[in-house]
C-alpha cells in the first residue's frame, strides 16, 4: 500500500518535481511516479519513510544545487547512499541517494584512497587489493563506505587499526549553504571531528580520503557446528580472544539458518553455533592461534583459508538485497562465566525464534585505545559487542522480536555498559545512546553552528 494514498498538496509535489528536474541532472521521483514506492524504501523494509521526493544526485555539483534549493524552500535533505541505514520519523524531507557517485581512486604510494559517496566497500576493496592494501571495511560488501565511516565503522581489522572514522584524512562536502568545501583537521577541526563518527547530520559528504593499510595476506572464513555444541564453541571463543593478537578478529554467532535451497546443503534449516574470523597474516600462524577449535567435534562446515580482499563479504554471506530486520545491540563490559552462561540461557540455542541470529563480536585492541586526534566516534573501551537480529514478516512479528530482544538484554543487564556504536543504533534509538554527554553536547554545538536551519537530517539526529 502506498505511503501516500491521498495528498491535498499533490500540486506542490508536482511543482517540486518540476523544479528539481530542471535544476538537477540526476533522476527525481515524487509520489505518483511509477518508481517512487521502490525509490523511497530503505534497506530495512520494516521502516516507513514518508518523504516528499527521492533524488539520485549525479555528482557534487548536483548536491550543491539540491542543498541550495532545499535550504531556500525550507526543506530538509536526508542522505542514504546504498547501505543498511534507515530513518524513522521522516515526513516531508527530500531523500538523497548517492549511488551514482561510485569513483574510487587509490594512491598506493601514499596508502590513501579517495572514495566517492556511493561507492560500496566491495568496489573500494576491488581497487585497493590491486596494491596489497585494504580499507577498514565491515562484514557487508554492499554498504556504502562513506555512510559506514560517518558512523564510526567497526571493521574486521579494527582491532589492529582502530575505528574507520579515525583513519579519514579529509571529506569533500556540501555545507548547509550549498557551498562545496574540503574539510580536514586543518581547515575546520570541529566539523572534521563531528563527521568522523557523528553521522550525517552536519553536511552532505560527496567523497572522503581515507588511509589504507597493508594486507598482503588475509586468512579467514567460517566454521559451523550444530547448536548442541554452542557451549563448547563459546568457551573456545573466550579462550582464544583472551590471548588473541590484534591481527585476529573472532565473532561467535548462534544462527537458525532457513531451509533455503541457495544455502549449502549442510546449513539448510540448521540451528548452528558459528565462528567467523579474519587474521591479518598467514594461515599457519592463524591455525596455531585457532587450535582450541580443533578439539570440538561435530564440525559440519568450514571455509577457513586464504581470503582475497575483495571477497571478505563472503565470510558472513550477509544478504545483499533489502529486507525486513530488527537489530538491537549492546556493548559488554566482560564475557566471564556468568555472562556466557546468561547469554546461552537467554537465547536458548536451537530455540531462538523469533530471533534468527545472536552474535558476540570480540572488540578490544586498537578499538579500545585513545587515538590521537580521534573523531566523535572516539574509542570503544568495552571488549565485546552483542547483537540480536530478528526478521519480522508481519506487525505481530515486530512486537515478538522486540520483546525477545528486550528479555535477552535484561538478563545481561549487569554486564552491559548502556552504550552502543552509532552504526548499531536501531532506527528508533537516539544518537544519545551512542555518545557520552560531553561528546553529544559538542556534536550539538557543531550542528547549531553549521546547520542552524536544519537542512540536513541524519538517520539519528543529534538534536533529538
C-alpha positions in Angstrom: 0.0 0.0 0.0 1.3 3.5 -0.8 2.5 5.8 1.9 0.6 8.5 0.1 -2.9 7.2 -0.6 -4.3 10.7 -0.8 -2.5 14.1 -0.8 -4.1 17.5 -0.7 -0.8 19.0 -1.8 -0.3 16.9 -4.9 0.1 20.1 -6.8 3.0 21.1 -4.6 4.7 17.7 -5.3 4.3 18.3 -9.0 5.9 21.8 -8.7 8.7 20.3 -6.5 9.4 17.6 -9.1 9.4 20.2 -12.0 11.8 22.5 -10.1 14.2 19.7 -9.2 14.2 18.1 -12.7 15.0 21.5 -14.2 17.9 22.1 -11.8 19.4 18.6 -11.4 20.9 16.1 -13.8 20.2 13.1 -11.6 16.8 11.3 -11.6 14.0 12.7 -9.4 10.9 10.7 -8.2 7.9 12.0 -6.3 4.6 10.5 -5.1 2.6 9.3 -8.1 5.6 8.3 -10.1 5.8 4.7 -11.0 9.2 4.2 -9.3 8.5 6.3 -6.2 7.4 3.5 -3.9 10.5 1.5 -4.6 12.8 4.5 -4.5 11.7 5.7 -1.1 12.2 2.4 0.7 15.3 2.0 2.9 17.4 -1.2 3.1 15.5 -2.2 6.3 11.9 -2.7 5.0 10.4 -2.6 8.4 11.0 1.2 8.5 8.4 3.6 6.9 10.0 6.7 5.2 7.4 9.4 4.3 9.4 11.7 2.0 8.4 14.4 -0.5 10.9 13.3 -3.2 13.8 11.0 -3.9 16.8 12.4 -5.7 19.7 10.5 -7.1 22.4 13.1 -7.3 24.8 12.8 -10.2 27.8 14.5 -8.6 29.0 17.2 -6.2 27.6 19.9 -8.4 24.2 18.3 -8.3 24.5 18.0 -4.5 25.3 21.7 -4.2 22.3 22.7 -6.4 20.0 20.4 -4.4 21.0 21.7 -1.0 20.7 25.3 -2.1 17.2 24.6 -3.4 16.2 22.7 -0.2 17.5 25.5 2.0 15.6 28.1 0.1 12.4 26.1 0.1 12.6 25.4 3.8 13.0 21.6 3.2 15.4 19.2 4.8 17.5 16.5 2.9 18.1 13.1 4.3 21.1 11.2 2.7 21.0 7.5 2.4 23.6 6.0 0.0 23.1 2.3 -0.6 23.7 0.7 2.8 21.8 -0.5 5.8 20.7 2.8 7.3 17.1 3.8 7.7 15.5 6.8 9.4 12.3 6.5 11.4 10.2 9.7 11.5 10.9 11.1 8.0 7.9 13.2 7.0 8.3 15.6 4.1 12.1 15.5 3.6 13.9 15.1 0.3 15.6 11.7 0.3 19.0 11.7 -1.4 20.7 8.7 -2.9 24.4 8.9 -3.8 24.6 5.6 -5.6 25.5 7.2 -8.9 28.7 8.6 -7.4 31.0 5.5 -7.2 34.5 6.5 -8.2 37.4 5.1 -6.2 41.0 6.5 -6.7 43.8 4.7 -5.0 47.2 6.4 -4.3 49.3 3.4 -3.4 52.5 5.3 -2.7 50.6 7.4 -0.1 48.5 4.5 1.1 45.3 6.5 0.7 42.2 6.3 -1.4 39.6 8.9 -2.4 36.2 7.3 -2.2 33.0 8.8 -3.7 29.9 8.9 -1.6 28.1 6.0 -3.3 30.9 3.5 -3.6 30.3 0.2 -1.8 33.0 -1.5 0.2 33.3 -4.2 -2.5 34.1 -1.5 -5.0 36.7 0.1 -2.7 38.4 -3.2 -1.9 38.5 -4.3 -5.6 40.7 -1.3 -6.2 42.8 -1.4 -3.0 43.6 -5.1 -3.4 45.5 -4.4 -6.6 48.2 -2.9 -4.4 48.0 -5.3 -1.4 46.1 -2.7 0.6 42.8 -2.6 2.4 40.4 -0.1 3.9 38.8 -0.7 7.3 35.7 -2.4 5.9 32.9 -4.2 7.7 31.3 -7.5 7.0 28.9 -6.5 4.3 30.2 -5.8 0.7 27.2 -3.7 -0.3 27.3 -1.0 2.3 28.4 2.5 1.3 32.0 3.1 2.6 31.2 6.7 3.3 28.0 6.1 5.2 29.6 3.4 7.2 32.6 5.6 8.1 30.5 8.6 9.1 29.0 6.4 11.8 32.4 5.3 13.1 33.0 2.0 11.2 33.6 -1.3 13.1 35.9 -3.2 10.8 37.2 -6.8 10.5 40.6 -5.1 11.0 39.6 -2.6 13.7 41.4 -4.5 16.5 44.6 -3.8 14.6 43.9 -0.3 13.1 41.0 1.2 15.1 37.7 2.7 14.0 37.4 3.5 10.3 36.4 7.1 11.0 39.6 7.9 12.8 41.5 7.0 9.6 39.9 9.7 7.4 42.2 12.4 6.1 39.5 14.7 4.7 35.9 15.0 3.5 34.6 16.7 0.4 31.2 18.2 1.5 28.4 20.4 0.5 27.5 22.6 3.5 24.1 23.9 4.6 24.6 27.0 2.4 25.2 24.7 -0.7 28.9 25.6 -0.8 31.4 22.9 -1.8 34.3 22.5 0.6 37.1 20.2 1.6 37.0 19.6 5.4 40.1 18.5 7.3 41.7 18.8 10.6 43.5 22.0 9.4 40.6 23.6 7.5 37.7 23.1 10.0 38.7 21.0 13.0 35.3 21.0 14.7 33.3 19.9 11.6 36.0 17.3 10.8 35.8 15.9 14.3 32.0 15.7 14.1 31.9 14.0 10.7 34.3 11.2 11.9 31.7 9.1 13.8 28.9 11.7 14.4 26.8 10.7 11.4 25.5 12.7 8.5 23.8 15.5 10.4 26.3 18.2 9.6 26.9 18.3 5.8 26.3 16.3 2.7 29.5 14.3 2.1 30.3 13.7 -1.5 33.7 12.0 -1.1 36.3 11.1 1.5 40.0 10.5 1.6 41.0 7.5 3.8 44.1 5.8 5.0 44.8 2.4 3.7 46.6 -0.5 5.4 48.9 -3.3 4.2 47.1 -6.6 3.8 49.5 -8.9 1.8 47.9 -12.0 3.4 44.5 -12.4 5.0 43.3 -15.7 6.4 39.7 -16.2 7.4 36.3 -17.8 6.9 33.5 -19.6 8.8 33.3 -22.7 11.0 29.9 -24.2 11.8 28.8 -26.7 14.4 25.3 -27.9 15.4 23.8 -25.7 18.1 24.2 -28.5 20.7 27.9 -27.6 20.7 27.3 -23.9 21.5 28.7 -24.0 25.0 31.9 -25.6 23.8 32.3 -23.3 20.9 31.7 -20.2 23.0 34.2 -21.4 25.6 36.8 -21.8 22.8 36.0 -18.3 21.6 36.6 -16.9 25.1 39.8 -18.8 25.5 41.0 -17.7 22.0 40.0 -14.0 22.3 41.6 -13.8 25.8 45.1 -14.1 24.2 44.4 -13.1 20.6 46.8 -10.8 18.9 45.3 -7.6 17.4 45.6 -9.1 13.9 42.9 -11.7 14.8 39.2 -10.9 15.0 36.7 -13.6 16.1 32.9 -13.4 16.1 30.6 -16.0 17.7 27.1 -16.5 16.5 24.1 -18.6 17.1 22.2 -18.8 13.8 18.9 -20.5 12.8 19.6 -21.0 9.1 16.5 -21.0 6.9 15.8 -24.1 4.7 16.5 -22.1 1.6 17.9 -24.1 -1.5 20.6 -21.4 -2.1 22.3 -22.3 1.1 24.9 -25.1 1.2 23.2 -28.4 2.0 24.8 -28.8 5.5 23.4 -25.5 6.6 19.8 -25.7 5.3 17.4 -25.5 8.3 20.3 -26.0 10.7 20.4 -24.4 14.2 24.1 -23.7 14.5 27.0 -22.4 16.6 29.1 -20.3 14.2 32.6 -18.8 14.3 33.5 -16.1 11.7 37.0 -14.7 11.7 39.8 -12.9 9.9 43.5 -12.8 10.5 46.0 -10.4 9.0 48.7 -12.9 8.4 49.4 -16.3 7.0 47.4 -19.5 7.5 50.0 -21.4 9.5 50.1 -18.8 12.2 46.3 -18.5 12.2 45.8 -22.3 12.6 48.1 -22.2 15.6 46.0 -19.4 17.2 42.8 -21.3 16.5 44.0 -24.7 17.8 41.3 -24.6 20.6 38.6 -25.1 18.0 40.2 -28.3 16.6 39.2 -30.1 19.8 35.5 -29.5 19.3 33.8 -32.5 17.5 30.9 -32.2 15.0 32.2 -29.6 12.6 29.8 -29.5 9.7 31.0 -26.6 7.6 34.5 -25.0 7.3 35.5 -22.3 4.8 38.8 -21.2 6.5 41.6 -20.4 4.1 43.3 -17.6 2.3 40.9 -14.7 1.6 41.2 -12.3 -1.3 40.5 -8.8 0.0 37.5 -8.2 -2.3 35.9 -11.4 -1.2 35.8 -10.5 2.5 32.0 -10.2 2.3 31.7 -13.9 1.5 32.8 -14.8 5.1 29.4 -13.9 6.7 27.5 -14.1 3.4 25.1 -11.4 4.6 22.1 -10.5 2.4 22.8 -8.2 -0.5 19.3 -7.2 -1.1 16.9 -5.1 1.1 14.6 -7.0 3.5 12.9 -6.6 6.9 15.0 -6.8 10.0 15.3 -5.6 13.6 18.8 -5.5 15.1 19.5 -4.5 18.6 23.0 -4.3 20.1 24.7 -3.6 23.4 28.3 -3.4 24.5 29.5 -5.9 27.0 31.9 -4.9 29.8 33.1 -8.5 30.2 32.4 -12.0 28.9 33.1 -14.0 32.1 31.5 -17.4 33.1 28.4 -15.7 34.3 27.8 -13.6 31.2 28.5 -16.5 28.9 26.0 -18.7 30.8 23.4 -16.0 30.9 23.8 -15.4 27.1 23.4 -19.0 26.2 20.4 -19.4 28.6 18.7 -16.3 27.3 19.0 -17.1 23.6 18.4 -20.9 24.0 20.5 -22.4 21.2 18.3 -24.2 18.8 15.2 -22.4 20.0 15.9 -18.7 19.4 12.7 -17.8 17.5 11.7 -15.1 16.7 15.4 -14.3 16.6 17.4 -15.6 13.7 20.9 -14.6 14.9 22.5 -13.9 18.3 26.1 -12.7 17.9 29.1 -11.8 20.1 31.9 -9.8 18.5 35.3 -9.5 20.0 36.5 -5.9 20.1 39.4 -4.5 22.1 42.9 -3.9 20.7 43.2 -0.6 18.8 39.5 -0.1 19.1 39.9 0.4 22.9 42.9 2.8 22.7 42.6 6.6 22.8 43.6 7.6 19.3 45.4 11.0 18.9 43.1 13.4 17.2 40.2 11.0 17.2 36.8 12.0 15.9 33.5 11.9 17.6 33.5 8.1 17.5 36.4 8.2 20.0 37.2 4.7 21.1 35.3 1.7 22.4 36.6 0.5 25.8 34.2 -2.4 26.1 35.7 -5.7 24.9 32.7 -7.3 23.3 29.5 -6.4 21.4 26.3 -8.4 21.5 23.9 -8.2 18.6 20.4 -9.8 18.3 18.7 -9.9 14.9 15.1 -10.9 14.2 13.2 -10.9 10.9 9.6 -9.7 11.2 7.3 -10.7 8.4 4.2 -9.1 10.0 3.4 -6.4 12.5 2.9 -9.1 15.1 6.4 -10.4 14.5 7.8 -6.9 15.2 6.3 -7.0 18.7 7.6 -10.5 19.3 11.1 -9.8 18.1 11.4 -6.6 20.2 10.1 -8.4 23.3 12.6 -11.2 22.9 15.5 -8.8 22.4 14.5 -6.8 25.5 14.2 -10.1 27.5 17.7 -11.2 26.5 19.3 -7.9 27.3 17.5 -7.7 30.7 19.2 -10.9 31.6 22.6 -9.4 30.6 21.9 -6.0 32.2 24.7 -6.3 34.8 27.2 -7.0 32.1 26.3 -4.2 29.5 27.6 -0.7 29.6 24.5 1.1 28.3 26.3 2.5 25.3 26.5 1.2 21.7 28.2 2.1 18.5 26.4 4.7 16.3 26.1 2.3 13.4 24.4 -0.3 15.6 21.6 2.0 16.7 18.1 0.8 15.8 16.0 3.1 13.6 14.1 4.2 16.7 17.1 4.8 19.0 18.5 8.3 19.6 22.1 9.4 19.0 22.4 10.0 22.7 22.7 6.2 23.1 26.0 6.2 21.2 27.8 9.1 22.8 28.9 10.4 26.2 27.2 13.5 27.5 30.2 15.7 26.6 30.5 14.3 23.1 26.8 14.8 22.4 27.0 18.4 23.7 29.9 19.1 21.3 28.1 17.5 18.4 25.1 19.6 19.1 27.2 22.8 19.1 28.6 21.8 15.7 25.1 21.2 14.4 23.8 24.6 15.6 26.8 26.3 14.2 27.0 24.7 10.8 23.3 23.9 10.1 21.1 26.2 12.2 18.1 25.8 9.9 18.2 22.0 9.9 18.9 21.5 6.2 20.4 18.1 7.0 18.5 15.3 8.6 20.6 12.2 9.7 19.2 8.8 10.5 19.9 9.6 14.1 19.8 13.4 14.5 22.0 14.8 17.3 19.4 17.4 18.5 16.6 14.9 19.1 
